[in-house]
Amino acid sequence: MRAGGLLGLKTFRHGVHPPEAKDETRDLPIRRFPFAPLLVVPLVQHLGRPSLPVVREGEEVLRGQPIARPDGFVSVAMHAPATGVVRRIALTPSISGRMVPGVYLEPRPGSTQEVMDGTPCPPDASPEEIVTAIQEAGVVGLGGAAFPTHVKLAIPEDRRCDTLLLNGAECEPYLTTDHRVMLEQRDDVFTGIRYLLRVTGAERAIVAVEANKRDAAEHLEKGLPADLPVSVEVLRVKYPQGAEKMLISALLGREVPSGGLPLDAGALCVNVATAAEIGRLLPHGRGIQERVITVTGPAVRDRGNYRIPIGTPLRFLLDHVGTADDVGRVFLGGPMMGAAAPSLDVPITKGTSGVVAFTDAEAERTHRHVYPCIRCGYCVDACPMFLNPQQLGQLAAGQEYGAMADEHHLMDCFECGSCSFVCPSHIPLVQRFRVAKAAVRKAAAKAPA
């Protein structure tokens, strides 16, 4: 599945080239965002079980203090994004549209907002100690998936990881957070890699950077520690180059089997921002209470890359940066794989890599009339997983979900949106696939063991 790229740059087969839309923020340094009058920290910010609160209403907390503990292995801790008072513990709206439990925190206006330190975990600690420290720090995948990082790093005894891939491709349009993190937090990235190599036992690490971020690649190469087995690879600009299976194909020439994981190909992928957070937090025993986010789009006035406290309401964020009067749609994440915010009361979470706001005119372009499929084959040529989106779409329209999964590998689709992007009939293929996947999972849950 590996293929050569333009001017010898490595890449994968198929994929698409949406407009990058990164020029307005790529050169803007990370700025610190102010605290909202009320922060709302959802206890569901990751895949797995919700965190369990360890604070009470009316309790004073310090910035960085744990406010919720993991509920089992597939769960992470939560930390106070500001020094202040817990006003209530109640339901809060989420990006999924559901109400989830959350902690409402009112920051203290006169506080210095220094971050509370905990017990440091050095890079030479045991793999088990590092995995525990990452869970207690609340680290999840910051590329958008929000999968608990410590779970990914708990490699089974019958598996082996020989190569650690650091994903700095950032192929999603508009987003430049990883780009800025590589330029401004180089030492944190390398420290994080030390922890990750220690945990995984990998022999080497590769930082993958797309060619539109050559300044970041050069900056990383200039600072490579002599004692660290890490290299930097520049990849062709193509979407979805940052997907795990695409990176493994492009860099290692290996294919992850259908239904398999990167470990089945001897690799493990971690986002560069996630690695930077590990390198920034673990030496001080701290937890995630903020993250870098790109705030941009045609409807945003003060576009940029901001370090924003977790729990900042979307409404406060947009008010602070300023928006056009005719905001039509706001995406959390990028326009290809992100999700439209169901409400401006939704708070920023660990998985929020970007906030992209469009005007009514721009939003109208995404609400185009859907025409019948003309069987042009564009979606087949675009799909990086070599599926047949046209056929899957027809089966989805007929609610033949079992056939989609059993005969046409529906679950191999990772919803990159390449098929929808190229469809001249404007068929919402990804949305249909999401409905189908949900139906398949529901049927599997009801099936007798």
Backbone hydrogen bonds in HBPLUS format (Angstrom, degrees):
<---DONOR---> <-ACCEPTOR-->    atom                        ^
c    i                          cat <-CA-CA->   ^        H-A-AA   ^      H-
h    n   atom  resd res      DA  || num        DHA   H-A  angle D-A-AA Bond
n    s   type  num  typ     dist DA aas  dist angle  dist       angle   num
A0005-GLY N   A0009-LEU O   2.54 MM   4  4.59 108.4  2.05 137.0 158.8     1
A0008-GLY N   A0005-GLY O   3.06 MM   3  5.23 134.8  2.28 139.4 129.8     2
A0009-LEU N   A0006-LEU O   3.08 MM   3  5.61 168.6  2.10 119.8 121.8     3
A0236-ARG N   A0010-LYS O   3.04 MM 226  5.98 171.0  2.04 157.6 159.5     4
A0015-GLY N   A0382-ALA O   2.85 MM 367  4.74 150.5  1.94 121.4 130.3     5
A0016-VAL N   A0239-TYR O   2.84 MM 223  5.31 156.6  1.89 152.9 160.5     6
A0239-TYR N   A0016-VAL O   2.96 MM 223  5.31 163.7  1.99 168.8 164.8     7
A0174-TYR N   A0020-GLU O   2.86 MM 154  6.18 163.0  1.89 165.8 164.4     8
A0025-THR N   A0022-LYS O   3.21 MM   3  5.90 157.8  2.27 120.2 126.0     9
A0026-ARG N   A0022-LYS O   2.99 MM   4  5.74 148.3  2.09 167.4 177.5    10
A0028-LEU N   A0025-THR O   3.07 MM   3  5.17 165.6  2.09 112.1 116.4    11
A0031-ARG N   A0305-ASN O   2.86 MM 274  6.35 154.2  1.93 147.4 153.9    12
A0307-ARG N   A0031-ARG O   2.72 MM 276  6.01 154.9  1.78 148.3 154.1    13
A0033-PHE N   A0307-ARG O   3.03 MM 274  5.77 164.4  2.06 148.1 143.2    14
A0039-LEU N   A0105-LEU O   2.79 MM  66  5.07 170.3  1.80 161.2 158.2    15
A0105-LEU N   A0039-LEU O   2.75 MM  66  5.07 168.9  1.76 157.3 160.6    16
A0040-VAL N   A0311-GLY O   2.84 MM 271  4.38 169.3  1.85 126.2 124.8    17
A0041-VAL N   A0103-VAL O   2.87 MM  62  5.06 170.4  1.88 148.7 146.9    18
A0103-VAL N   A0041-VAL O   2.90 MM  62  5.06 159.1  1.95 132.3 136.2    19
A0043-LEU N   A0101-PRO O   2.84 MM  58  5.72 172.8  1.85 150.6 148.4    20
A0051-SER N   A0043-LEU O   2.94 MM   8  5.15 159.5  1.98 150.7 151.0    21
A0047-LEU N   A0146-ALA O   3.22 MM  99  6.41 150.4  2.32 139.3 144.1    22
A0049-ARG N   A0074-VAL O   2.97 MM  25  6.30 143.1  2.11 166.0 171.1    23
A0052-LEU N   A0069-ARG O   2.85 MM  17  5.24 165.1  1.87 155.8 157.4    24
A0069-ARG N   A0052-LEU O   2.76 MM  17  5.24 152.3  1.83 150.4 147.3    25
A0054-VAL N   A0067-ILE O   2.89 MM  13  5.32 163.1  1.92 124.0 125.7    26
A0059-GLU N   A0056-ARG O   3.14 MM   3  5.53 158.4  2.19 132.5 133.0    27
A0058-GLY N   A0086-VAL O   2.56 MM  28  5.17 171.7  1.57 160.3 161.7    28
A0086-VAL N   A0059-GLU O   2.92 MM  27  5.43 166.5  1.94 154.7 158.3    29
A0061-VAL N   A0084-GLY O   2.90 MM  23  5.60 167.1  1.92 159.2 162.8    30
A0084-GLY N   A0061-VAL O   3.02 MM  23  5.60 151.8  2.10 143.1 151.4    31
A0065-GLN N   A0062-LEU O   2.93 MM   3  5.38 162.2  1.96 138.0 138.9    32
A0116-MET N   A0063-ARG O   2.68 MM  53  5.82 162.9  1.71 153.7 159.4    33
A0064-GLY N   A0080-ALA O   2.78 MM  16  5.00 164.6  1.81 141.4 146.9    34
A0080-ALA N   A0065-GLN O   2.78 MM  15  5.35 158.0  1.83 148.7 154.6    35
A0067-ILE N   A0078-MET O   2.85 MM  11  5.66 162.2  1.88 134.3 140.3    36
A0078-MET N   A0068-ALA O   2.98 MM  10  4.91 160.9  2.01 130.1 132.1    37
A0077-ALA N   A0135-GLN O   3.35 MM  58  6.56 169.2  2.36 161.3 158.6    38
A0108-ARG N   A0083-THR O   2.81 MM  25  6.02 160.3  1.85 149.4 146.3    39
A0085-VAL N   A0106-GLU O   2.94 MM  21  5.25 154.2  2.01 141.5 143.9    40
A0106-GLU N   A0085-VAL O   2.87 MM  21  5.25 170.9  1.88 155.0 154.5    41
A0087-ARG N   A0104-TYR O   2.80 MM  17  5.54 143.3  1.93 149.2 159.9    42
A0104-TYR N   A0088-ARG O   2.85 MM  16  5.27 171.6  1.86 168.7 169.0    43
A0090-ALA N   A0102-GLY O   3.04 MM  12  5.54 134.1  2.26 148.4 158.4    44
A0102-GLY N   A0090-ALA O   2.77 MM  12  5.54 136.2  1.96 140.6 151.9    45
A0092-THR N   A0100-VAL O   2.67 MM   8  5.39 147.6  1.77 149.6 159.3    46
A0100-VAL N   A0092-THR O   2.87 MM   8  5.39 166.7  1.89 153.7 153.4    47
A0094-SER N   A0098-ARG O   3.08 MM   4  5.74 127.6  2.36 151.3 164.8    48
A0097-GLY N   A0094-SER O   2.98 MM   3  5.45 160.1  2.02 113.9 120.5    49
A0111-SER N   A0108-ARG O   3.19 MM   3  5.42 166.7  2.21 114.0 118.0    50
A0118-GLY N   A0284-HIS O   3.09 MM 166  6.31 159.9  2.13 146.6 151.3    51
A0121-CYS N   A0282-LEU O   2.93 MM 161  5.39 163.9  1.96 144.5 148.3    52
A0125-ALA N   A0122-PRO O   3.05 MM   3  5.51 157.6  2.11 122.6 122.6    53
A0129-GLU N   A0126-SER O   3.02 MM   3  5.18 116.9  2.43 101.7 116.9    54
A0130-ILE N   A0126-SER O   3.01 MM   4  6.33 155.7  2.07 157.3 164.6    55
A0131-VAL N   A0127-PRO O   2.96 MM   4  6.17 162.3  1.99 151.3 155.7    56
A0132-THR N   A0128-GLU O   3.08 MM   4  6.28 161.0  2.11 146.1 151.0    57
A0133-ALA N   A0129-GLU O   2.93 MM   4  6.10 154.4  1.99 142.4 150.0    58
A0134-ILE N   A0130-ILE O   2.89 MM   4  6.12 153.4  1.96 152.5 158.9    59
A0135-GLN N   A0131-VAL O   3.10 MM   4  6.37 154.5  2.17 145.1 151.7    60
A0136-GLU N   A0132-THR O   2.91 MM   4  6.16 161.5  1.94 151.9 157.2    61
A0137-ALA N   A0133-ALA O   2.87 MM   4  6.01 131.3  2.11 136.9 149.9    62
A0139-VAL N   A0134-ILE O   3.23 MM   5  5.75 163.5  2.26 167.5 164.7    63
A0138-GLY N   A0135-GLN O   3.02 MM   3  5.17 153.4  2.09 103.0 111.4    64
A0288-ILE N   A0137-ALA O   2.97 MM 151  6.12 159.2  2.01 164.4 158.1    65
A0149-THR N   A0139-VAL O   3.24 MM  10  5.95 155.9  2.30 127.1 133.7    66
A0141-GLY N   A0147-PHE O   2.97 MM   6  5.27 147.6  2.08 129.2 138.7    67
A0146-ALA N   A0141-GLY O   3.13 MM   5  4.40 138.4  2.31 130.9 134.0    68
A0151-VAL N   A0148-PRO O   3.16 MM   3  5.59 134.5  2.38 107.7 118.9    69
A0153-LEU N   A0149-THR O   3.06 MM   4  6.36 144.7  2.19 146.6 156.9    70
A0154-ALA N   A0151-VAL O   3.24 MM   3  5.26 150.6  2.33  99.6 108.1    71
A0155-ILE N   A0153-LEU O   2.92 MM   2  5.58 123.7  2.24 111.0  94.5    72
A0159-ARG N   A0156-PRO O   3.09 MM   3  5.46 164.5  2.11 116.5 118.9    73
A0162-ASP N   A0266-GLY O   2.91 MM 104  5.59 149.2  2.01 133.8 139.0    74
A0203-GLU N   A0162-ASP O   3.05 MM  41  5.30 140.9  2.20 114.1 121.8    75
A0163-THR N   A0266-GLY O   3.33 MM 103  6.67 154.1  2.40 156.0 162.1    76
A0268-LEU N   A0163-THR O   3.18 MM 105  6.68 140.4  2.34 156.8 165.0    77
A0164-LEU N   A0204-ARG O   2.95 MM  40  6.26 166.9  1.97 150.8 155.1    78
A0206-ILE N   A0164-LEU O   2.84 MM  42  6.33 153.0  1.92 162.3 170.8    79
A0165-LEU N   A0268-LEU O   2.83 MM 103  6.01 170.9  1.84 157.0 160.2    80
A0270-VAL N   A0165-LEU O   2.89 MM 105  6.31 158.1  1.94 166.8 174.0    81
A0166-LEU N   A0206-ILE O   2.74 MM  40  5.96 173.7  1.75 157.1 158.7    82
A0208-ALA N   A0166-LEU O   2.84 MM  42  5.99 165.5  1.86 163.1 166.4    83
A0167-ASN N   A0270-VAL O   2.83 MM 103  5.90 155.3  1.89 134.6 142.8    84
A0272-VAL N   A0167-ASN O   3.13 MM 105  5.51 159.8  2.17 131.2 125.9    85
A0168-GLY N   A0208-ALA O   2.79 MM  40  5.30 137.1  1.97 146.5 159.8    86
A0180-ARG N   A0176-THR O   3.10 MM   4  6.36 161.9  2.14 150.1 153.6    87
A0181-VAL N   A0177-THR O   2.89 MM   4  6.13 157.5  1.94 152.5 159.6    88
A0182-MET N   A0178-ASP O   2.95 MM   4  6.14 160.3  1.99 151.7 155.7    89
A0183-LEU N   A0179-HIS O   3.20 MM   4  6.48 145.3  2.32 140.2 149.7    90
A0184-GLU N   A0180-ARG O   2.78 MM   4  5.89 155.2  1.84 154.2 161.1    91
A0185-GLN N   A0181-VAL O   2.70 MM   4  5.13 148.1  1.80 143.1 148.0    92
A0189-VAL N   A0185-GLN O   2.99 MM   4  6.32 154.5  2.05 154.9 162.4    93
A0190-PHE N   A0186-ARG O   3.07 MM   4  6.43 162.6  2.10 155.2 158.7    94
A0191-THR N   A0187-ASP O   2.91 MM   4  6.11 156.3  1.96 147.4 154.5    95
A0192-GLY N   A0188-ASP O   2.85 MM   4  6.01 159.8  1.89 148.1 153.8    96
A0193-ILE N   A0189-VAL O   2.95 MM   4  6.25 147.7  2.05 144.7 153.9    97
A0194-ARG N   A0190-PHE O   3.11 MM   4  6.44 146.0  2.23 142.1 150.2    98
A0194-ARG N   A0191-THR O   3.08 MM   3  5.15 121.0  2.44  95.5 110.2    99
A0195-TYR N   A0191-THR O   3.27 MM   4  6.73 155.5  2.33 149.7 154.8   100
A0196-LEU N   A0192-GLY O   2.98 MM   4  6.26 162.0  2.01 150.9 156.3   101
A0197-LEU N   A0193-ILE O   2.81 MM   4  5.96 161.6  1.84 156.0 159.6   102
A0198-ARG N   A0194-ARG O   3.08 MM   4  6.18 155.2  2.14 143.2 150.1   103
A0199-VAL N   A0195-TYR O   3.00 MM   4  6.28 153.9  2.07 149.9 156.6   104
A0200-THR N   A0196-LEU O   2.95 MM   4  6.05 172.0  1.96 153.0 155.4   105
A0201-GLY N   A0197-LEU O   2.90 MM   4  5.50 146.5  2.02 139.0 146.7   106
A0205-ALA N   A0229-PRO O   2.84 MM  24  6.23 147.2  1.95 155.4 162.6   107
A0231-SER N   A0205-ALA O   2.99 MM  26  6.51 147.4  2.10 147.0 155.6   108
A0207-VAL N   A0231-SER O   2.82 MM  24  6.23 166.5  1.84 158.2 161.9   109
A0233-GLU N   A0207-VAL O   2.89 MM  26  6.11 166.0  1.91 154.9 158.4   110
A0209-VAL N   A0233-GLU O   2.92 MM  24  6.19 167.0  1.94 168.6 170.7   111
A0235-LEU N   A0209-VAL O   2.78 MM  26  5.96 155.2  1.84 140.3 147.9   112
A0213-LYS N   A0210-GLU O   2.96 MM   3  5.79 150.0  2.05 127.7 130.8   113
A0211-ALA N   A0235-LEU O   2.80 MM  24  5.66 134.1  2.01 169.6 166.5   114
A0216-ALA N   A0213-LYS O   2.97 MM   3  5.41 126.1  2.27 107.8 120.9   115
A0217-ALA N   A0213-LYS O   3.11 MM   4  6.52 156.8  2.17 150.2 157.2   116
A0218-GLU N   A0214-ARG O   2.85 MM   4  6.03 164.4  1.87 153.2 156.7   117
A0219-HIS N   A0215-ASP O   2.98 MM   4  6.05 152.6  2.06 138.3 146.3   118
A0220-LEU N   A0216-ALA O   2.95 MM   4  6.15 158.1  1.99 149.5 154.6   119
A0221-GLU N   A0217-ALA O   2.96 MM   4  6.17 161.8  1.99 148.2 153.6   120
A0222-LYS N   A0218-GLU O   3.00 MM   4  6.16 154.9  2.06 147.9 153.7   121
A0223-GLY N   A0220-LEU O   3.08 MM   3  5.31 134.7  2.30 101.3 113.6   122
A0224-LEU N   A0221-GLU O   3.42 MM   3  5.33 173.3  2.42 104.8 106.5   123
A0228-LEU N   A0225-PRO O   3.21 MM   3  5.42 166.8  2.23 114.3 115.6   124
A0230-VAL N   A0228-LEU O   2.80 MM   2  5.60 133.7  2.01 111.2  96.3   125
A0241-GLN N   A0238-LYS O   2.91 MM   3  5.60 146.3  2.02 133.1 135.6   126
A0243-ALA N   A0240-PRO O   3.10 MM   3  5.74 171.7  2.11 122.6 124.9   127
A0246-MET N   A0243-ALA O   3.01 MM   3  5.23 121.1  2.37 103.2 118.6   128
A0247-LEU N   A0243-ALA O   2.93 MM   4  6.22 157.9  1.98 162.0 168.9   129
A0248-ILE N   A0244-GLU O   3.01 MM   4  6.28 164.1  2.03 156.4 160.5   130
A0249-SER N   A0245-LYS O   3.06 MM   4  6.13 153.2  2.13 136.7 144.1   131
A0250-ALA N   A0246-MET O   2.90 MM   4  6.07 168.0  1.91 151.5 154.7   132
A0251-LEU N   A0247-LEU O   2.85 MM   4  5.85 170.5  1.85 155.4 158.4   133
A0252-LEU N   A0248-ILE O   2.96 MM   4  5.32 149.5  2.05 129.6 139.3   134
A0253-GLY N   A0249-SER O   3.05 MM   4  4.60 135.3  2.26 114.1 122.7   135
A0260-GLY N   A0257-PRO O   2.76 MM   3  5.03 153.6  1.83 137.3 136.8   136
A0264-ASP N   A0261-LEU O   2.80 MM   3  5.45 149.2  1.90 120.1 129.1   137
A0265-ALA N   A0262-PRO O   2.83 MM   3  5.34 155.4  1.89 114.1 122.5   138
A0267-ALA N   A0262-PRO O   3.15 MM   5  5.31 167.1  2.17 131.2 128.9   139
A0266-GLY N   A0263-LEU O   2.94 MM   3  4.66 162.1  1.97 102.8 105.7   140
A0274-THR N   A0271-ASN O   3.11 MM   3  5.18 121.1  2.47  97.2 111.7   141
A0275-ALA N   A0271-ASN O   3.03 MM   4  6.41 158.7  2.07 153.0 158.7   142
A0276-ALA N   A0272-VAL O   2.87 MM   4  6.11 153.4  1.94 144.8 152.5   143
A0277-GLU N   A0273-ALA O   2.98 MM   4  6.21 150.8  2.06 142.5 149.5   144
A0278-ILE N   A0274-THR O   3.03 MM   4  6.35 157.4  2.08 150.2 156.2   145
A0279-GLY N   A0275-ALA O   2.97 MM   4  6.24 160.3  2.01 149.5 155.0   146
A0280-ARG N   A0276-ALA O   2.84 MM   4  6.00 133.0  2.06 139.4 152.9   147
A0281-LEU N   A0277-GLU O   2.83 MM   4  5.82 154.6  1.89 152.5 157.4   148
A0282-LEU N   A0278-ILE O   3.15 MM   4  5.74 155.1  2.22 139.9 146.7   149
A0284-HIS N   A0281-LEU O   2.98 MM   3  5.62 150.0  2.07 119.8 128.9   150
A0286-ARG N   A0281-LEU O   3.15 MM   5  4.88 169.0  2.16 132.5 130.8   151
A0285-GLY N   A0282-LEU O   3.13 MM   3  4.84 154.7  2.20  98.7 106.6   152
A0310-ILE N   A0289-GLN O   3.14 MM  21  5.58 165.8  2.16 117.3 121.4   153
A0291-ARG N   A0308-ILE O   3.08 MM  17  5.58 152.6  2.16 140.1 145.8   154
A0308-ILE N   A0291-ARG O   2.84 MM  17  5.58 152.3  1.91 162.6 153.2   155
A0293-ILE N   A0306-TYR O   2.75 MM  13  5.35 155.0  1.81 152.9 161.1   156
A0306-TYR N   A0293-ILE O   2.86 MM  13  5.35 167.6  1.87 156.7 155.1   157
A0294-THR N   A0353-SER O   3.33 MM  59  6.69 164.2  2.35 137.8 136.8   158
A0355-VAL N   A0294-THR O   2.79 MM  61  6.22 157.5  1.84 161.6 165.0   159
A0295-VAL N   A0304-GLY O   2.83 MM   9  5.50 170.8  1.83 172.1 175.0   160
A0304-GLY N   A0295-VAL O   2.97 MM   9  5.50 157.5  2.02 149.6 156.7   161
A0296-THR N   A0355-VAL O   2.93 MM  59  6.37 159.0  1.98 160.6 167.5   162
A0357-ALA N   A0296-THR O   2.98 MM  61  6.50 155.1  2.05 152.0 152.2   163
A0300-VAL N   A0297-GLY O   3.08 MM   3  5.50 169.1  2.09 120.0 123.5   164
A0299-ALA N   A0357-ALA O   3.06 MM  58  5.27 169.3  2.07 135.9 132.6   165
A0324-ALA N   A0299-ALA O   2.82 MM  25  5.01 146.2  1.94 136.9 145.3   166
A0301-ARG N   A0322-GLY O   2.92 MM  21  5.26 170.5  1.93 142.0 140.1   167
A0302-ASP N   A0321-VAL O   3.03 MM  19  4.91 152.9  2.10 141.3 147.4   168
A0312-THR N   A0309-PRO O   3.28 MM   3  5.92 146.1  2.40 140.2 137.7   169
A0311-GLY N   A0348-ILE O   2.82 MM  37  5.04 160.7  1.86 140.7 146.8   170
A0348-ILE N   A0312-THR O   2.87 MM  36  5.28 150.2  1.96 133.5 141.7   171
A0316-PHE N   A0313-PRO O   3.10 MM   3  5.41 118.7  2.50 104.3 117.8   172
A0317-LEU N   A0313-PRO O   3.10 MM   4  6.44 161.8  2.13 154.9 160.3   173
A0314-LEU N   A0346-VAL O   2.93 MM  32  5.77 155.6  1.99 147.0 152.8   174
A0318-LEU N   A0314-LEU O   2.99 MM   4  6.22 166.9  2.01 156.7 158.6   175
A0315-ARG N   A0344-LEU O   2.82 MM  29  4.88 129.8  2.08 166.0 150.2   176
A0319-ASP N   A0315-ARG O   3.00 MM   4  6.14 154.4  2.06 144.6 152.2   177
A0320-HIS N   A0316-PHE O   2.99 MM   4  6.14 151.7  2.07 147.9 154.9   178
A0321-VAL N   A0317-LEU O   3.13 MM   4  6.45 160.4  2.17 153.0 157.1   179
A0322-GLY N   A0318-LEU O   2.90 MM   4  5.75 135.7  2.10 139.5 151.2   180
A0360-ASP N   A0326-ASP O   2.72 MM  34  5.61 130.1  1.96 159.3 169.1   181
A0328-GLY N   A0358-PHE O   2.71 MM  30  5.74 156.9  1.77 142.1 150.1   182
A0329-ARG N   A0358-PHE O   3.31 MM  29  5.32 160.8  2.35 134.7 136.2   183
A0358-PHE N   A0329-ARG O   2.81 MM  29  5.32 170.1  1.82 167.7 171.0   184
A0341-ALA N   A0330-VAL O   2.78 MM  11  5.75 168.7  1.79 167.8 170.7   185
A0331-PHE N   A0356-VAL O   2.77 MM  25  5.06 172.2  1.77 149.8 151.0   186
A0356-VAL N   A0331-PHE O   2.93 MM  25  5.06 161.1  1.96 144.6 150.8   187
A0332-LEU N   A0339-ALA O   2.91 MM   7  5.53 170.1  1.92 154.7 154.8   188
A0339-ALA N   A0332-LEU O   3.18 MM   7  5.53 156.8  2.23 143.4 143.7   189
A0333-GLY N   A0354-GLY O   2.62 MM  21  4.37 160.7  1.65 127.8 133.8   190
A0338-GLY N   A0334-GLY O   2.76 MM   4  4.72 131.8  1.99 134.2 144.6   191
A0346-VAL N   A0343-SER O   3.39 MM   3  5.75 166.7  2.41 108.2 110.6   192
A0352-THR N   A0349-THR O   3.16 MM   3  5.42 167.7  2.17 112.4 115.3   193
A0363-ALA N   A0359-THR O   2.82 MM   4  6.03 164.8  1.84 157.9 162.9   194
A0364-GLU N   A0360-ASP O   2.88 MM   4  6.02 146.5  2.00 146.4 154.6   195
A0365-ARG N   A0362-GLU O   3.14 MM   3  5.48 139.0  2.32 103.9 114.5   196
A0366-THR N   A0363-ALA O   3.01 MM   3  5.52 149.3  2.11 111.2 119.9   197
A0367-HIS N   A0364-GLU O   3.05 MM   3  5.14 153.8  2.12 103.3 111.6   198
A0371-TYR N   A0425-SER O   2.91 MM  54  4.74 167.9  1.92 141.5 145.6   199
A0380-VAL N   A0377-GLY O   3.13 MM   3  5.20 122.6  2.48  97.7 112.0   200
A0381-ASP N   A0377-GLY O   3.13 MM   4  6.46 157.4  2.18 154.0 159.6   201
A0382-ALA N   A0378-TYR O   3.01 MM   4  6.22 133.7  2.23 141.6 154.6   202
A0383-CYS N   A0379-CYS O   3.04 MM   4  6.07 149.5  2.13 147.3 152.9   203
A0386-PHE N   A0383-CYS O   3.27 MM   3  5.41 165.2  2.29 108.9 111.5   204
A0392-LEU N   A0388-ASN O   3.02 MM   4  6.29 166.4  2.04 158.5 163.0   205
A0393-GLY N   A0389-PRO O   2.73 MM   4  5.82 151.4  1.81 145.2 153.2   206
A0394-GLN N   A0390-GLN O   3.06 MM   4  6.34 151.2  2.14 144.8 151.8   207
A0395-LEU N   A0391-GLN O   3.03 MM   4  6.32 160.7  2.06 151.2 156.2   208
A0396-ALA N   A0392-LEU O   2.84 MM   4  6.04 151.3  1.92 146.3 154.9   209
A0397-ALA N   A0393-GLY O   2.98 MM   4  6.20 152.5  2.06 144.1 150.8   210
A0398-GLY N   A0394-GLN O   3.27 MM   4  6.56 139.1  2.45 137.8 147.9   211
A0398-GLY N   A0395-LEU O   3.14 MM   3  5.12 127.8  2.43  93.4 107.0   212
A0400-GLU N   A0395-LEU O   2.89 MM   5  5.14 169.3  1.90 153.0 150.3   213
A0399-GLN N   A0396-ALA O   2.93 MM   3  4.75 160.3  1.97 103.4 108.7   214
A0404-MET N   A0400-GLU O   3.22 MM   4  6.52 150.7  2.31 144.7 153.3   215
A0405-ALA N   A0401-TYR O   3.13 MM   4  6.44 153.1  2.20 150.1 155.5   216
A0406-ASP N   A0402-GLY O   2.86 MM   4  5.96 172.5  1.86 158.2 160.8   217
A0407-GLU N   A0403-ALA O   2.94 MM   4  5.33 157.3  1.99 134.0 141.1   218
A0410-LEU N   A0404-MET O   3.00 MM   6  5.37 148.0  2.10 133.6 136.9   219
A0412-ASP N   A0409-HIS O   3.04 MM   3  5.56 160.2  2.08 116.1 122.5   220
A0413-CYS N   A0410-LEU O   2.98 MM   3  5.69 161.3  2.02 120.2 126.1   221
A0421-PHE N   A0417-GLY O   3.00 MM   4  6.12 152.3  2.08 149.3 157.5   222
A0422-VAL N   A0418-SER O   3.26 MM   4  6.51 148.1  2.36 146.8 152.4   223
A0423-CYS N   A0419-CYS O   3.20 MM   4  6.17 127.3  2.49 142.7 155.9   224
A0426-HIS N   A0423-CYS O   3.20 MM   3  5.33 163.4  2.23 106.5 110.9   225
A0429-LEU N   A0427-ILE O   2.78 MM   2  5.55 132.2  2.01 112.3  96.8   226
A0432-ARG N   A0428-PRO O   3.18 MM   4  6.48 154.5  2.25 149.8 157.1   227
A0433-PHE N   A0429-LEU O   2.90 MM   4  6.22 152.3  1.97 152.2 160.8   228
A0434-ARG N   A0430-VAL O   2.90 MM   4  6.19 150.8  1.99 151.5 159.4   229
A0435-VAL N   A0431-GLN O   3.14 MM   4  6.40 158.6  2.19 146.2 151.0   230
A0436-ALA N   A0432-ARG O   2.99 MM   4  6.22 158.2  2.04 145.2 151.6   231
A0437-LYS N   A0433-PHE O   2.83 MM   4  6.05 158.6  1.87 149.7 155.1   232
A0438-ALA N   A0434-ARG O   3.01 MM   4  6.20 161.7  2.04 147.9 152.6   233
A0439-ALA N   A0435-VAL O   3.06 MM   4  6.32 153.3  2.13 146.0 153.1   234
A0440-VAL N   A0436-ALA O   2.93 MM   4  6.23 154.0  2.00 149.8 157.0   235
A0441-ARG N   A0437-LYS O   2.88 MM   4  6.14 163.6  1.91 156.4 160.3   236
A0442-LYS N   A0438-ALA O   2.96 MM   4  6.09 154.8  2.02 143.5 150.9   237
A0443-ALA N   A0439-ALA O   2.96 MM   4  6.15 156.1  2.02 144.9 151.1   238
A0444-ALA N   A0440-VAL O   2.93 MM   4  6.16 153.0  2.01 145.6 153.4   239
A0445-ALA N   A0441-ARG O   2.92 MM   4  6.15 149.6  2.02 145.7 153.4   240
A0446-LYS N   A0442-LYS O   3.16 MM   4  6.39 142.9  2.30 140.5 149.6   241
A0447-ALA N   A0443-ALA O   3.07 MM   4  6.20 127.1  2.36 138.2 151.7   242
